[in-house]
Amino acid sequence: MRHELGLDRPMYVQYIEYMSKFLRGDLGISFRYKIPVWRKILDVYPVTVELTASALMLSILFGIPLGIFAALKRDTLFDHTIRGLSLYLYSNPSFWTALLLQLFFGLMLSMFPISGRTPPGIHVDKITGLLTLDSLLALDFDSFAQSARYLFLPSLSIALSNLPMLSRITRASLIDVMGEDYIKTARATGVSERKVVYQHALRNALLPVVTSVGFSFAWLLGGSTITEQIFGLPGLGSLLITSLTGRDFNLIQGIVGIYAIVVVSMNTIVDIIYAMVDPRVKF
C-alpha cells in the first residue's frame, strides 16, 4: 500500500508528482468514496457556493446601508446603537449565532426549518447545483420558495458575522471622504446635500468596501464549515470534516487546494475591479 500510494519515495518527489497532477486536474482517488476527488468536490461545491453567495448578499444588503446611515448620523443615538450592535455581533462566534437562530426562529417560532436543503418530496432537476437558481430556471416557484426558506437561517448566521465589518468599513470610509476639500467645495457651490453624499462622496467611499466584499467572499467560503455542520448541509465544509475524521488524505488535500485557488482568484479579481473603479490605480 505504501508503494502504491508513493509513500516510499522522497518527500520532494511526492510533492512534485502531486503538484504536477494537481495542475492537470488530477486530485487522486478518494479512499472513502472510491471515486475521483474532483468528482466528489463538484457534487458538494454548489451547496457551499450557494450558501456563501446568499450570505454575502445579505451582509451587503444590510451592512452597507447601515454604515452609510451611521456615518450621516455620526455621534447620534442611531450611530452609537449601530456601532454597539456591530461590536456585539462581531464578538459572537458563528456557531453560537447559528444555534440561537435555530432555537428562536426554528424551534420557538417555527418560521424556518433548521436542517437540510429541501423538504421531503421536493425534487429540482440539477442544472447548476444551486437549488434556488435551478428552481428559477425551471420556473418552479414553489421549489424556489422552499429552498429559499431552508437557506435563509444558515445564510443569515454567516451574514451576521460579516455584516459588522462591512458596516464599520463603510462608516469609517464615508466619514473620511466627507471631510475632503472637494466635498466642502461642492457644498460651497450650492450643491444639495443629497447630491453631495450620493454622487460625490459615496462613490469614493465605497472603494475600500469593494475590496472588503471580495475578501469577505473568500473568507466566508472557508468559514462556512461549522455552519454547514450545524444546519446539516452537505457542502464542502461538511465534506472536509468527514474527510478529516475518516483520514481521507487525498480528499483533504483536494479541498484545501480548492480553497487556496478560490482565495487567490478572488484577490486577483478584487485587484482588477479596484483598478477599474478607481482610475488612480494603475498596474
Backbone bond lengths (Angstrom), bond angles and torsions (degrees), N, CA, C in turn:
res aa  C-N    CA-C-N  psi(-1)  N-CA   C-N-CA  omega(-1)  CA-C   N-CA-C  phi
1 M - - - 1.458 - - 1.534 110.79 -
2 R 1.338 117.12 -41.20 1.470 120.31 177.82 1.528 110.36 -60.82
3 H 1.339 116.82 -40.37 1.455 120.15 179.27 1.526 110.74 -68.69
4 E 1.331 116.56 -40.09 1.468 120.77 -179.63 1.530 111.37 -63.71
5 L 1.331 116.11 -37.82 1.464 120.64 179.79 1.526 112.45 -84.97
6 G 1.304 118.29 -5.67 1.455 121.27 179.16 1.507 114.17 78.76
7 L 1.353 118.14 17.52 1.456 121.05 -176.94 1.524 112.94 -79.71
8 D 1.332 117.20 -8.00 1.459 119.86 179.27 1.525 112.04 -91.42
9 R 1.340 117.14 4.18 1.452 121.39 179.04 1.520 110.43 -100.40
10 P 1.331 118.68 161.89 1.475 120.76 179.66 1.526 111.35 -57.68
11 M 1.342 114.40 153.00 1.461 119.80 -175.18 1.528 111.54 -60.97
12 Y 1.344 116.89 -41.29 1.467 118.35 -177.87 1.521 111.60 -66.26
13 V 1.333 117.16 -31.78 1.466 120.81 177.05 1.525 109.87 -67.57
14 Q 1.342 116.35 -43.15 1.457 120.17 177.31 1.532 110.50 -60.24
15 Y 1.317 116.40 -42.84 1.464 120.62 -177.50 1.528 110.86 -64.93
16 I 1.327 116.93 -47.70 1.466 120.88 -178.28 1.529 109.91 -62.42
17 E 1.318 116.49 -41.78 1.472 119.68 -179.54 1.531 110.95 -66.13
18 Y 1.329 115.73 -42.14 1.471 118.57 -179.29 1.528 110.70 -65.13
19 M 1.333 117.60 -44.21 1.454 120.61 -178.28 1.529 111.29 -66.65
20 S 1.318 117.32 -36.52 1.465 119.28 178.21 1.527 110.71 -64.75
21 K 1.339 116.41 -38.92 1.467 119.51 176.38 1.527 111.03 -70.61
22 F 1.345 116.23 -38.02 1.461 120.69 -178.94 1.527 110.72 -61.48
23 L 1.333 116.54 -41.73 1.460 120.52 -179.61 1.517 111.77 -68.19
24 R 1.324 117.16 -21.27 1.471 121.15 176.35 1.523 111.99 -92.05
25 G 1.336 116.72 0.00 1.458 120.17 179.79 1.507 114.13 89.34
26 D 1.329 117.94 6.77 1.463 121.73 178.62 1.520 108.73 -95.58
27 L 1.345 116.73 104.42 1.457 121.40 -178.64 1.513 112.62 -98.40
28 G 1.313 117.22 7.32 1.460 120.06 179.32 1.519 111.83 92.28
29 I 1.324 114.64 -174.29 1.462 122.90 -179.34 1.529 109.05 -108.93
30 S 1.307 116.51 135.35 1.454 120.93 177.85 1.524 110.28 -69.64
31 F 1.329 117.23 129.81 1.458 120.85 178.70 1.529 111.10 -66.53
32 R 1.315 116.59 -33.54 1.464 121.79 -173.74 1.525 112.07 -83.93
33 Y 1.338 116.46 -44.86 1.465 119.92 -173.28 1.528 113.26 -98.58
34 K 1.332 117.56 -10.02 1.462 122.96 177.01 1.528 112.91 58.71
35 I 1.323 116.62 32.82 1.461 122.39 176.16 1.527 107.60 -133.06
36 P 1.343 118.45 162.84 1.465 119.83 177.50 1.532 111.64 -57.02
37 V 1.313 115.58 140.89 1.467 121.05 -177.12 1.522 111.02 -60.10
38 W 1.337 117.47 -42.57 1.455 120.17 -177.08 1.527 111.39 -61.66
39 R 1.336 117.28 -33.54 1.464 119.70 179.55 1.521 111.09 -68.97
40 K 1.325 116.45 -40.63 1.468 119.29 178.71 1.526 110.59 -66.92
41 I 1.323 116.79 -38.97 1.472 119.87 178.99 1.524 110.36 -64.94
42 L 1.330 117.10 -40.90 1.461 119.77 179.17 1.518 112.11 -64.60
43 D 1.331 117.34 -28.74 1.464 120.41 179.11 1.524 112.54 -66.69
44 V 1.328 116.61 -36.28 1.467 119.85 -173.84 1.527 113.22 -106.19
45 Y 1.326 117.80 -14.59 1.467 120.15 -174.72 1.529 113.09 -61.23
46 P 1.333 119.82 -38.68 1.474 119.12 179.07 1.527 113.29 -58.73
47 V 1.320 118.10 -30.41 1.466 120.61 179.25 1.525 109.95 -63.01
48 T 1.324 116.36 -46.46 1.462 121.07 -179.49 1.524 111.43 -68.28
49 V 1.331 117.40 -40.11 1.466 120.54 178.92 1.526 110.55 -63.10
50 E 1.331 116.93 -43.85 1.466 120.86 179.40 1.518 111.18 -62.91
51 L 1.318 116.43 -43.19 1.462 120.98 179.31 1.524 111.00 -64.61
52 T 1.319 116.91 -45.72 1.463 120.94 -178.29 1.522 111.99 -66.96
53 A 1.321 116.59 -43.61 1.470 120.15 -178.96 1.523 111.18 -64.07
54 S 1.332 117.28 -42.93 1.460 119.55 179.55 1.521 111.29 -67.28
55 A 1.341 117.23 -37.91 1.468 119.93 177.06 1.514 111.17 -65.24
56 L 1.329 117.13 -39.22 1.467 120.13 179.42 1.526 110.79 -66.89
57 M 1.348 116.86 -39.34 1.462 119.45 178.21 1.524 111.49 -63.78
58 L 1.328 116.86 -40.43 1.465 119.76 177.83 1.523 111.45 -64.26
59 S 1.321 116.90 -42.44 1.467 119.89 -179.52 1.521 111.64 -66.70
60 I 1.340 117.58 -36.15 1.465 120.81 176.62 1.525 110.47 -69.85
61 L 1.335 116.03 -42.47 1.463 121.43 -176.24 1.525 111.92 -60.90
62 F 1.339 116.32 -36.16 1.460 119.68 -177.56 1.529 112.45 -104.38
63 G 1.320 118.28 -34.06 1.462 121.04 -173.85 1.512 113.67 -69.38
64 I 1.341 117.32 -47.01 1.465 120.21 -177.47 1.532 111.90 -66.92
65 P 1.345 120.33 -47.54 1.473 118.77 176.60 1.525 113.80 -60.23
66 L 1.332 117.12 -38.81 1.465 119.19 178.05 1.533 110.71 -63.65
67 G 1.341 116.61 -39.70 1.463 119.72 177.64 1.514 112.37 -65.13
68 I 1.343 116.14 -38.17 1.468 119.70 178.41 1.524 111.13 -65.32
69 F 1.332 116.22 -48.02 1.473 119.38 -179.00 1.522 111.62 -65.68
70 A 1.331 116.85 -35.67 1.463 119.54 178.34 1.523 111.01 -65.66
71 A 1.332 116.55 -37.15 1.467 119.74 178.53 1.523 111.35 -69.49
72 L 1.343 116.69 -39.84 1.467 120.04 179.73 1.522 111.84 -71.12
73 K 1.338 116.70 -27.12 1.470 121.64 178.30 1.535 110.20 -106.50
74 R 1.295 115.56 41.33 1.465 121.34 -173.45 1.529 111.60 -55.91
75 D 1.358 114.70 134.40 1.467 123.94 176.46 1.532 113.15 64.10
76 T 1.323 116.96 20.00 1.460 120.39 173.11 1.526 108.89 -98.03
77 L 1.325 116.24 177.33 1.467 120.54 178.37 1.519 111.00 -60.98
78 F 1.335 116.82 -38.87 1.466 120.72 178.67 1.522 110.50 -61.38
79 D 1.317 117.05 -45.12 1.464 121.69 -179.88 1.523 110.84 -61.96
80 H 1.316 117.10 -47.00 1.464 120.66 -179.41 1.538 111.00 -64.32
81 T 1.327 116.66 -36.74 1.463 120.41 178.90 1.521 111.05 -65.36
82 I 1.333 116.69 -45.76 1.461 121.09 179.87 1.529 110.56 -63.69
83 R 1.320 117.05 -41.35 1.473 120.22 -179.90 1.525 110.69 -66.41
84 G 1.312 117.05 -41.98 1.466 119.68 178.26 1.509 112.56 -66.04
85 L 1.341 116.38 -41.71 1.466 120.08 178.19 1.528 110.77 -65.26
86 S 1.330 117.09 -39.13 1.470 120.56 178.35 1.520 111.18 -63.06
87 L 1.324 115.99 -42.59 1.459 119.82 178.89 1.525 110.97 -62.92
88 Y 1.331 116.25 -40.53 1.471 120.51 179.84 1.524 110.68 -64.76
89 L 1.346 117.00 -47.15 1.460 120.33 -178.41 1.526 111.30 -65.69
90 Y 1.333 116.54 -38.90 1.461 119.95 -178.90 1.527 111.47 -68.72
91 S 1.336 116.60 -27.19 1.462 120.63 -178.71 1.521 112.42 -80.39
92 N 1.334 117.28 -19.67 1.459 120.34 -178.73 1.521 110.94 -78.48
93 P 1.327 118.72 132.94 1.466 120.10 172.83 1.525 109.96 -64.59
94 S 1.318 116.22 147.74 1.465 120.15 -176.35 1.525 111.75 -62.94
95 F 1.337 117.79 -35.58 1.461 118.71 -179.08 1.530 111.20 -68.69
96 W 1.328 116.72 -32.50 1.467 120.32 178.14 1.532 110.00 -68.77
97 T 1.326 116.04 -43.07 1.460 120.12 176.46 1.518 111.11 -60.88
98 A 1.336 116.72 -41.60 1.466 120.63 179.37 1.524 111.19 -62.39
99 L 1.317 117.43 -42.76 1.464 120.67 179.74 1.526 111.53 -65.92
100 L 1.337 117.05 -38.83 1.463 120.07 177.83 1.527 110.87 -65.00
101 L 1.320 117.81 -40.88 1.464 120.98 177.96 1.523 111.18 -64.45
102 Q 1.322 116.56 -40.91 1.461 119.95 176.52 1.527 111.24 -61.33
103 L 1.311 115.53 -44.86 1.465 120.26 -177.12 1.524 111.47 -65.72
104 F 1.348 116.35 -45.24 1.465 119.68 -173.04 1.531 111.81 -80.51
105 F 1.361 116.86 -57.05 1.457 119.65 -175.02 1.528 112.96 -80.89
106 G 1.340 116.90 -28.08 1.451 119.20 -177.23 1.517 114.00 -89.40
107 L 1.345 117.01 -51.13 1.456 120.19 -174.30 1.523 113.27 -90.62
108 M 1.332 117.76 -44.17 1.457 120.22 -176.06 1.533 112.21 -78.07
109 L 1.336 117.44 -45.18 1.464 121.08 -177.67 1.527 113.37 -98.06
110 S 1.325 117.41 -17.35 1.478 122.28 -179.57 1.525 111.82 54.11
111 M 1.329 115.95 39.27 1.461 120.31 -179.63 1.524 112.22 -88.78
112 F 1.329 116.68 -34.80 1.457 120.57 -176.21 1.532 109.27 -135.39
113 P 1.337 116.79 148.38 1.475 120.12 175.07 1.522 110.56 -70.17
114 I 1.317 116.34 155.65 1.459 120.58 -173.80 1.524 113.16 -113.36
115 S 1.337 118.02 4.26 1.461 118.75 -179.03 1.522 109.84 -156.95
116 G 1.326 116.15 146.65 1.453 121.51 176.54 1.516 113.38 88.53
117 R 1.344 114.78 -176.45 1.472 121.15 -179.05 1.518 112.59 -112.06
118 T 1.324 117.46 -34.05 1.464 121.73 179.82 1.523 108.87 -145.16
119 P 1.334 117.67 157.79 1.466 120.01 175.17 1.528 110.70 -72.66
120 P 1.321 118.38 161.36 1.468 120.72 177.08 1.523 111.03 -59.87
121 G 1.314 115.83 140.76 1.456 120.81 178.04 1.514 114.20 94.51
122 I 1.309 117.78 -11.85 1.464 121.35 178.76 1.524 109.01 -90.19
123 H 1.315 116.42 124.19 1.465 120.85 178.48 1.524 109.22 -126.29
124 V 1.326 115.57 129.04 1.463 122.10 178.02 1.524 107.92 -121.30
125 D 1.310 116.55 124.42 1.465 120.43 178.04 1.522 110.00 -61.82
126 K 1.326 115.97 131.35 1.455 121.15 -176.11 1.518 110.73 -77.52
127 I 1.321 115.87 119.50 1.469 122.13 174.90 1.526 109.19 -116.59
128 T 1.315 115.66 -58.71 1.466 121.37 176.94 1.522 112.20 -107.52
129 G 1.324 117.34 -15.97 1.457 121.16 -174.95 1.523 112.61 93.82
130 L 1.335 117.78 -13.89 1.458 122.49 176.31 1.528 107.98 -88.36
131 L 1.318 118.16 112.16 1.456 121.01 -171.53 1.526 112.43 -60.61
132 T 1.328 116.33 -43.47 1.465 118.70 -178.69 1.524 110.95 -63.77
133 L 1.314 117.25 -43.42 1.460 121.03 -179.44 1.529 111.04 -69.77
134 D 1.335 116.92 -42.25 1.464 119.70 -179.48 1.522 111.83 -64.11
135 S 1.333 117.28 -38.50 1.465 120.21 179.09 1.534 110.78 -67.71
136 L 1.339 117.47 -34.72 1.461 120.27 176.20 1.526 110.85 -68.85
137 L 1.322 116.86 -40.98 1.462 120.10 178.80 1.521 111.53 -63.94
138 A 1.333 115.82 -32.70 1.467 120.64 177.59 1.524 112.51 -86.16
139 L 1.335 117.48 1.07 1.468 123.66 -177.92 1.531 111.64 57.85
140 D 1.318 115.44 32.33 1.468 121.75 177.35 1.529 107.88 -100.47
141 F 1.322 115.68 87.06 1.453 120.22 -172.40 1.529 112.54 -74.69
142 D 1.320 117.45 -25.94 1.468 119.76 175.70 1.533 110.60 -65.83
143 S 1.327 115.71 -44.62 1.468 119.44 177.66 1.521 110.62 -65.28
144 F 1.335 116.79 -36.44 1.455 119.97 177.54 1.523 111.06 -62.21
145 A 1.327 116.72 -44.37 1.466 120.38 -179.89 1.531 110.80 -63.41
146 Q 1.325 116.55 -41.16 1.463 119.76 -179.74 1.528 111.61 -67.69
147 S 1.328 117.06 -45.05 1.467 119.82 -179.43 1.524 110.64 -66.44
148 A 1.347 117.80 -35.18 1.462 120.82 177.41 1.526 110.97 -66.54
149 R 1.336 117.84 -37.31 1.469 121.20 177.40 1.526 110.81 -63.42
150 Y 1.321 116.82 -42.19 1.463 120.68 179.67 1.528 111.13 -70.17
151 L 1.322 116.86 -27.89 1.463 120.62 -176.86 1.519 112.47 -84.46
152 F 1.340 117.72 -19.82 1.460 120.79 -169.27 1.531 112.50 -63.44
153 L 1.312 118.85 -52.39 1.473 120.48 -175.01 1.526 113.02 -63.70
154 P 1.336 120.05 -48.08 1.477 117.43 176.98 1.523 112.99 -62.42
155 S 1.335 117.28 -36.19 1.465 119.50 177.69 1.523 110.81 -66.57
156 L 1.330 116.25 -41.17 1.464 120.09 -179.64 1.518 111.48 -65.32
157 S 1.332 117.32 -38.82 1.467 119.79 -179.59 1.521 111.59 -64.66
158 I 1.333 117.97 -36.41 1.467 121.11 176.92 1.520 110.28 -74.91
159 A 1.349 116.53 -40.05 1.470 120.17 -178.75 1.523 111.15 -63.04
160 L 1.320 117.91 -36.37 1.462 120.62 -178.85 1.520 112.53 -66.52
161 S 1.331 116.92 -21.58 1.465 119.42 176.39 1.515 112.31 -83.80
162 N 1.343 116.95 -20.07 1.460 121.08 -179.03 1.525 112.36 -102.81
163 L 1.312 117.10 -24.79 1.462 122.09 -177.76 1.526 113.36 -57.38
164 P 1.353 119.76 -44.54 1.473 119.02 -179.23 1.522 113.63 -58.87
165 M 1.320 117.33 -39.14 1.455 120.28 -179.02 1.527 111.05 -65.62
166 L 1.336 116.99 -42.66 1.457 120.04 179.23 1.528 111.47 -64.84
167 S 1.329 116.75 -42.15 1.466 119.60 -178.95 1.524 111.20 -66.99
168 R 1.329 117.57 -39.81 1.466 119.89 -179.74 1.524 111.44 -68.21
169 I 1.340 116.56 -41.37 1.463 119.62 178.73 1.527 110.47 -64.94
170 T 1.340 116.85 -42.56 1.464 120.31 178.60 1.519 110.91 -62.27
171 R 1.319 117.19 -44.26 1.468 121.23 -179.87 1.525 111.16 -61.63
172 A 1.337 116.37 -50.42 1.463 120.23 -177.27 1.525 111.75 -63.62
173 S 1.332 116.51 -40.30 1.461 119.95 -178.80 1.522 111.33 -67.78
174 L 1.340 117.10 -41.87 1.459 119.84 -178.94 1.531 111.39 -68.17
175 I 1.330 116.93 -39.34 1.465 120.04 177.23 1.523 110.37 -62.39
176 D 1.327 116.73 -39.95 1.462 120.67 179.65 1.530 111.13 -65.55
177 V 1.326 117.25 -42.46 1.461 121.02 -178.80 1.520 111.09 -69.52
178 M 1.330 117.23 -35.96 1.469 120.31 -177.97 1.527 112.43 -63.95
179 G 1.320 117.67 -16.78 1.458 120.78 177.97 1.511 114.16 -93.55
180 E 1.334 117.58 2.71 1.459 120.78 -178.55 1.535 111.07 -73.50
181 D 1.342 115.28 158.89 1.466 120.82 -176.88 1.524 112.61 -65.39
182 Y 1.343 117.35 -36.82 1.462 118.48 -176.96 1.530 111.36 -68.52
183 I 1.344 117.16 -25.61 1.463 120.04 175.21 1.531 109.77 -70.68
184 K 1.330 116.15 -41.72 1.468 119.87 177.22 1.526 111.09 -63.97
185 T 1.334 115.94 -38.17 1.462 119.98 178.35 1.526 111.11 -64.95
186 A 1.340 116.32 -42.79 1.457 120.07 179.15 1.523 111.07 -61.22
187 R 1.314 116.49 -41.18 1.466 119.62 177.80 1.527 111.32 -66.18
188 A 1.340 116.35 -39.03 1.464 120.08 -177.93 1.520 111.88 -66.89
189 T 1.337 117.72 -27.57 1.460 120.93 179.54 1.524 112.38 -83.56
190 G 1.331 117.15 1.78 1.453 120.32 175.47 1.504 115.36 92.46
191 V 1.336 118.46 11.44 1.455 121.28 177.66 1.532 108.71 -67.55
192 S 1.328 116.21 138.14 1.463 120.16 -178.82 1.524 110.90 -62.66
193 E 1.336 116.51 151.45 1.458 121.28 -177.58 1.527 111.47 -62.04
194 R 1.325 116.78 -37.69 1.455 120.57 178.73 1.529 111.38 -61.25
195 K 1.334 115.75 -43.52 1.461 119.85 179.51 1.520 111.26 -69.07
196 V 1.325 116.80 -36.98 1.466 120.64 177.94 1.516 110.48 -60.20
197 V 1.341 115.56 -43.93 1.465 119.98 -175.66 1.518 111.32 -72.64
198 Y 1.337 117.04 -52.23 1.458 120.16 -168.74 1.524 114.13 -87.07
199 Q 1.343 119.02 -21.33 1.452 119.91 179.73 1.522 113.26 -104.35
200 H 1.323 117.46 -28.53 1.467 120.37 -176.39 1.536 111.76 -104.50
201 A 1.318 116.49 -51.74 1.469 119.80 -172.52 1.518 113.13 -81.71
202 L 1.333 116.77 -45.58 1.459 119.85 -170.90 1.522 112.71 -64.34
203 R 1.320 117.05 -37.73 1.463 119.84 -178.59 1.520 111.24 -60.70
204 N 1.309 117.32 -43.99 1.465 120.33 178.92 1.517 111.69 -75.44
205 A 1.329 117.51 -30.93 1.457 120.36 -179.23 1.515 112.08 -70.12
206 L 1.321 117.63 -25.41 1.461 120.56 -176.77 1.526 113.42 -81.99
207 L 1.327 117.87 -4.62 1.467 119.29 179.23 1.525 112.42 -60.20
208 P 1.345 120.22 -49.14 1.473 118.81 175.70 1.520 112.92 -64.61
209 V 1.329 116.88 -27.57 1.462 120.38 179.91 1.525 110.45 -68.33
210 V 1.337 116.61 -37.62 1.462 120.46 177.74 1.527 110.23 -59.25
211 T 1.314 115.89 -44.46 1.468 120.12 177.32 1.520 111.08 -61.71
212 S 1.321 116.17 -43.15 1.456 120.67 -178.94 1.521 111.74 -64.11
213 V 1.330 117.11 -38.49 1.469 120.74 -179.94 1.525 110.58 -63.96
214 G 1.322 117.07 -43.26 1.459 119.98 179.02 1.514 112.86 -63.19
215 F 1.323 116.60 -44.04 1.451 120.11 177.90 1.529 110.88 -67.25
216 S 1.334 116.62 -33.56 1.460 120.61 -179.16 1.518 111.08 -64.27
217 F 1.337 116.78 -37.91 1.463 119.18 -179.68 1.521 110.80 -61.88
218 A 1.327 116.34 -46.24 1.465 119.63 178.87 1.523 110.96 -64.19
219 W 1.340 117.18 -39.47 1.458 120.99 -179.48 1.529 110.91 -68.42
220 L 1.325 117.36 -42.63 1.463 120.92 179.91 1.518 111.21 -67.06
221 L 1.325 116.55 -34.50 1.460 120.32 179.69 1.528 110.88 -61.91
222 G 1.317 116.38 -38.56 1.461 119.58 178.18 1.510 113.56 -85.94
223 G 1.338 116.63 -19.04 1.463 119.82 -177.14 1.504 115.01 -94.97
224 S 1.334 117.42 8.52 1.459 120.52 -178.44 1.518 113.00 -89.04
225 T 1.327 117.37 3.82 1.464 120.65 -173.97 1.512 111.96 -60.38
226 I 1.327 117.47 -51.48 1.461 121.13 -176.77 1.528 110.16 -66.93
227 T 1.325 116.60 -40.04 1.461 120.09 179.67 1.522 111.18 -61.94
228 E 1.316 117.32 -41.17 1.460 120.36 177.25 1.524 111.42 -62.50
229 Q 1.317 116.85 -37.59 1.454 119.90 178.10 1.527 111.33 -66.33
230 I 1.335 116.69 -43.41 1.461 120.47 -176.68 1.527 111.04 -66.33
231 F 1.328 117.06 -40.92 1.459 120.57 -176.36 1.532 113.17 -94.54
232 G 1.316 117.52 6.97 1.458 120.78 175.87 1.516 113.74 64.51
233 L 1.319 117.55 39.21 1.461 121.80 -179.74 1.528 109.82 -96.53
234 P 1.313 118.08 127.33 1.477 120.67 -177.07 1.521 111.86 -81.81
235 G 1.326 116.54 62.86 1.449 120.76 -178.25 1.507 113.19 -100.16
236 L 1.324 115.05 -167.47 1.461 120.92 -177.20 1.525 111.05 -67.60
237 G 1.330 117.60 -35.28 1.460 120.32 178.32 1.517 112.17 -64.97
238 S 1.331 116.48 -44.78 1.464 120.08 177.56 1.525 111.02 -63.18
239 L 1.331 116.00 -38.46 1.464 119.65 177.81 1.522 111.01 -64.46
240 L 1.334 117.08 -37.14 1.461 120.56 177.61 1.528 111.09 -63.73
241 I 1.328 117.79 -43.14 1.463 121.01 178.20 1.520 110.70 -62.27
242 T 1.331 116.37 -44.41 1.463 120.55 178.46 1.525 111.28 -62.12
243 S 1.321 116.68 -39.64 1.467 120.93 179.80 1.524 110.97 -67.33
244 L 1.327 117.10 -38.51 1.460 120.33 178.95 1.518 111.63 -65.48
245 T 1.331 116.51 -45.21 1.465 119.34 179.79 1.526 111.90 -68.46
246 G 1.341 116.71 -30.17 1.461 120.23 179.64 1.513 113.95 -94.29
247 R 1.338 117.69 2.18 1.465 122.95 178.79 1.527 112.39 55.86
248 D 1.325 115.13 40.69 1.458 120.94 176.90 1.531 107.26 -87.34
249 F 1.327 116.24 84.59 1.463 121.05 -169.03 1.525 112.80 -66.56
250 N 1.313 117.71 -36.96 1.467 119.62 178.34 1.522 110.96 -61.87
251 L 1.320 116.06 -42.07 1.460 120.31 -179.97 1.529 110.65 -69.11
252 I 1.327 117.44 -38.36 1.469 121.27 177.81 1.529 110.15 -61.44
253 Q 1.328 116.61 -47.62 1.464 120.46 -179.50 1.523 111.25 -63.02
254 G 1.329 116.09 -39.19 1.456 119.74 179.44 1.526 112.17 -64.39
255 I 1.337 117.00 -43.76 1.463 121.09 -179.52 1.531 110.18 -65.21
256 V 1.324 116.85 -45.66 1.470 120.19 179.11 1.528 110.47 -62.23
257 G 1.322 116.59 -39.01 1.457 119.97 177.72 1.524 112.15 -63.26
258 I 1.338 116.83 -39.70 1.464 120.79 177.63 1.517 110.50 -64.57
259 Y 1.332 117.00 -42.92 1.463 120.42 176.84 1.535 110.56 -58.07
260 A 1.321 116.48 -43.24 1.465 120.43 -178.84 1.531 111.10 -63.78
261 I 1.324 116.84 -41.23 1.469 120.67 179.05 1.523 110.56 -63.30
262 V 1.341 116.51 -41.72 1.469 120.30 -179.37 1.528 110.65 -63.91
263 V 1.329 117.15 -43.42 1.466 120.66 -179.35 1.528 110.86 -62.53
264 V 1.319 116.63 -47.39 1.471 120.27 -179.97 1.526 110.88 -64.18
265 S 1.331 116.25 -41.45 1.465 120.17 -179.45 1.524 111.09 -64.38
266 M 1.336 117.31 -43.83 1.461 120.36 -179.39 1.523 111.10 -65.38
267 N 1.318 117.48 -39.55 1.469 120.30 176.88 1.530 110.89 -61.06
268 T 1.322 116.56 -41.36 1.464 120.64 178.91 1.526 111.28 -65.32
269 I 1.341 116.48 -44.18 1.464 120.95 179.82 1.524 110.75 -63.04
270 V 1.340 116.58 -41.06 1.470 120.54 179.04 1.520 110.70 -62.27
271 D 1.324 117.63 -41.95 1.464 120.58 178.48 1.526 111.34 -62.33
272 I 1.331 116.70 -40.03 1.463 120.29 179.82 1.526 110.49 -67.08
273 I 1.331 116.83 -45.40 1.468 120.84 -179.92 1.525 110.47 -63.32
274 Y 1.322 116.47 -40.13 1.470 120.44 -179.80 1.530 110.53 -60.67
275 A 1.331 115.77 -41.71 1.469 119.43 178.91 1.525 111.58 -67.71
276 M 1.328 117.27 -32.26 1.463 120.76 178.34 1.525 111.19 -72.10
277 V 1.337 116.63 -36.99 1.464 120.46 -178.02 1.522 111.59 -77.28
278 D 1.334 115.92 -41.17 1.467 120.77 -176.93 1.523 109.49 -106.81
279 P 1.327 118.89 107.49 1.480 120.62 -177.85 1.521 113.22 -66.76
280 R 1.317 117.31 -12.99 1.478 119.33 179.20 1.520 111.96 -74.86
281 V 1.323 117.07 -19.11 1.465 121.98 -177.68 1.527 109.01 -88.55
282 K 1.318 115.81 124.39 1.460 121.05 178.37 1.514 109.35 -128.13
283 F 1.342 115.99 142.45 1.471 120.99 176.91 1.518 109.46 -112.62
